[in-house]
Amino acid sequence: MLKITLHDSPHELRFRLEGRLSGAWVAELRQSWVTAVSTTQGRTTVLDLRDVDFIDAEGQALIANMRGQGVQLKAETPLIRSLVEEIERGAPYGTVEGTPSERSDVLVCSDQPARDPRAV
């Protein structure tokens, strides 16, 4: 469950989120943002994540997209703050890109019995 509250002032549009940003709620936030972004001309847009306790991979991608378009991110809990810092650094989060030999954070299993032949 996610609660989205919009605080609209002459200088700022703030999206205050409470709960879990996951599943269908990501689409709900995306739609709210796309609808509201047309009214933000010259104003700061803030995504307030202080009361969010979980963000899934799709939510992380949306937040990164919003950040890339100038939205300021506010977080308070260590978990969400860490996620925001990764997004602001442009660090990869929950994605698999490149081959294992190109990535330092990939563990490659060569033990044949332990490998699932259906795994990609």
C-alpha positions, -999 to 999 in steps of 0.1 A, spaced: 0 0 0 12 35 -8 -3 69 1 6 97 -23 0 133 -10 6 163 -32 17 195 -16 14 223 -41 28 258 -34 39 287 -55 76 276 -52 74 238 -49 55 207 -59 61 180 -33 51 143 -36 49 129 -1 49 91 -1 40 68 28 43 30 27 57 7 0 65 18 -35 60 -14 -54 38 -32 -79 8 -12 -91 17 17 -69 47 25 -91 23 30 -120 1 52 -98 31 74 -88 42 76 -125 8 87 -136 6 113 -108 40 127 -117 33 128 -155 0 146 -149 16 171 -124 48 178 -142 31 199 -168 22 224 -140 57 227 -124 71 254 -148 99 271 -128 91 254 -95 111 228 -76 97 193 -76 105 172 -46 99 135 -40 96 131 -2 105 94 7 108 99 44 79 76 52 87 50 26 98 16 40 103 -4 7 110 3 -30 110 -25 -56 132 -25 -87 105 -8 -108 101 19 -82 138 24 -81 138 29 -119 110 54 -117 128 73 -90 160 73 -110 140 86 -140 124 114 -119 158 123 -105 172 125 -140 145 150 -149 155 173 -120 133 160 -91 149 164 -57 148 133 -35 144 135 3 149 104 24 154 98 61 157 61 69 191 44 64 178 20 38 160 46 16 188 71 21 213 45 8 191 38 -22 188 76 -29 225 80 -27 230 52 -52 205 68 -76 222 102 -72 256 87 -79 242 69 -110 251 35 -95 234 5 -110 207 -9 -88 191 -43 -92 200 -46 -129 222 -70 -148 241 -54 -176 271 -67 -195 288 -101 -193 300 -114 -159 336 -108 -170 329 -71 -174 313 -68 -140 330 -70 -106 298 -76 -86 288 -109 -103 293 -143 -88 297 -169 -115 290 -205 -105 310 -231 -124 298 -260 -103 278 -280 -128 255 -299 -103 245 -266 -86 237 -248 -119 201 -247 -132 203 -254 -169 172 -233 -174 189 -202 -159 198 -174 -182 
